[in-house]
């Protein structure tokens, strides 16, 4: 039986789609990864019987990179930082006060003022009772939830603190940004080993 197409538009002031080859000073891809798009769709509606398979991303705002830093004060800091009451800075600082001279700062590189149109297919992935085809039912319930602004969990633009300013159906004024033309030699597909209930 056929899958059912679903789509949404998402925009916000800040986003990061982390390139795994950029290490402790993350740099964003220009568009969300396969896993990120899947996560955005599943933030609206998630069913065990349906797999959401992303198929396409359209960039609808000029790509703008921006340096970003923040301080983390949570429980995942190094033990010596916690004992001192110090924060962990996501901007790695060098070049002053015990740092090697001549070196500058390395910042996280994020995107600002982003807008995307996302496309996916809802596919059968679990038990079927024979009364309603799960992808078809998912399609209908997904679109109702999207129209109402109801979430399974809060959508984000990469990091959880990067909340969108819009998630919903395509807006008539939104257009694909024709000036953007990027060639990505490689791009992270999945952080898990399976589409459903995977391990990383």
N, C-alpha and C positions, 0 to 999 in steps of 0.2 A: 504494500500500500504506500501511497505517496506521502512525502513529508509536506509540511505546511510552512509557507514563508512568514516570517515576522520581521518587523523593523521598528526602529526608534531613532529619535534625534537626541543628542546630549551635548550640552555646552557648559562652560564654566570659566572662571578666572584663572585657574592654575591646574596643570595636569602633569603627570610623569608616567611614561611607559618605559620602564627601566631597561636599558641595554645591559645584559649580563656581563659583557666584556669590559665594563667601565669601573668595576670594583667598588671601593669604599667612597668614591666621589661620583655618584650615579649621574648618567647622562640619559636623557629621554630619546626614544625613537620619535619620529614625526607623527606617528599614528599608533593607536592601541594594538597590542599583540592579540593573537588568537585567544589566549587565555583571558586577557583583560576584557575582550568583547563578550566572551562567554559569561564571565562574571557579571558584567553589566546587565545582560539579558536576564540572568538568573536572579539578580537583585530585585527584579520586578516580580518574577514568578518562577518557582522551582518545584518540579515534580519528579519523583523517582522513576516514573514510567516514561518520561520524555527526556531525550538528549537534545540540547540546543547546540547546533553546529554553525558557528559563524561562517559567513560566505563572502562578505564584502564590507569595506569601510570607505566612506567618501569624506574627504577633508573639505570643510565648508567655511573655513576662515584661514587667512594667511598664517603660515607657521612662524611663530615668534619664540625664540629661546630666551631664557632669563636665568641669571644666577640666583640661587636660593640658599638660604641658611636658616637653621632653626636649632634650638637647644632642646635636648631630651633629658628629662629628669626622672624617668621611670625605673623599674626594677631590673632592666636588662643592661644597665651600666656596668662597667668594670667595678670590682669590689673596692679598689682603692679610691675611685671616684665617688662611690657611694659613702665610704667612710669619711671623706672630706666634705660631703655635701655638694659636690661639684656636678655640673651638668655635662652631658656629652654633646658636643657641637657637631652637626653634620657638615659644617664647613671646616675642613682641615687647615689649620693655620700653620704657616712656616715663615721664617724670615725675621722674627723678632723675639727677644727674650728667651734664649736657649734654643732657638730654632736656627737652622742653617742660614747664613746670610745669603742674600741674592735670590732667595726663593720667595714666591708669592703665595697667595691663597688658592686653594682648590675648592670650588663650590659644587653643590649639586646643580645640575643644569636641567631646568624644567621648561615647560611650555606655558605661555600665557594667552588668555583670550581664545580658547579653543572652541571649536564646534565640529561635530561629526554626525554623519548619518550612518547608522549601523544596520546590517542585514544579517539574517540567520535563517536556518531551517529547523523546525521542530520535528524531531524524528522519534519513532517508537524505540523504547529502550528497556521496557520492563513488562510486568504481567498485564495481560489484556483480558478483560472479562467478557468480551464479545458484544457488549451493548453499545459502547461509544468508542470510536477510534481515538486513543489518547492524544496524538498530535493535533487532531482537529479540535478536540475539546480544549487543549492547551492554547491553541491559537485564539479561540474565542475568549477564554478567560484572561489570557495575557493582554489582549487588546482592551478589554473592559478595565482591567487594573491600570493599564497605562493611561487610559483616558481619565481615570479618577485620581491618578497620582498615588496609588496604593503600592507599597513595596513589601517584598518578602524580607529584605533588609535594605538599609540605606545605600543607594548607589554612590560610587565615588569615581574619581578620575585618576586612578592609579593608587596613590596613597590614600588612606581613609580620611585624612584631614583635608583632602582636596575635594570638597563637596561641589556638585554641579549646581548651576543656577537654573538649568532647565533639563528635564528628562520627560519626554512625551512623544506624541505623534509628530510626524514631519510638519514643520511650520511652513506656510506658503511663501513667506519672504526669504526663507533659507535657500541658498544656491551653492552648488559645488564650486569650490575655488579653482578656477581654470588656470591660475598663475602657478599653482603648486605642481611640480613635476619632480618626483624623487625616485631614485633608484637605490633600493636597499639590497646589497649583496647577500646578506643573511639577516634573519629575524627570528627571535625566539618564538616557538610555536606553543609549547605546553610546558608548564612547570610540574605537571603530574604525569604518571605513566599510563593513565587511562582516562577516557572522556568522563566517566562517572566513577565516583568512589576511588579515585586513583591515589597513589602515593608519590611523594617527591623525593 
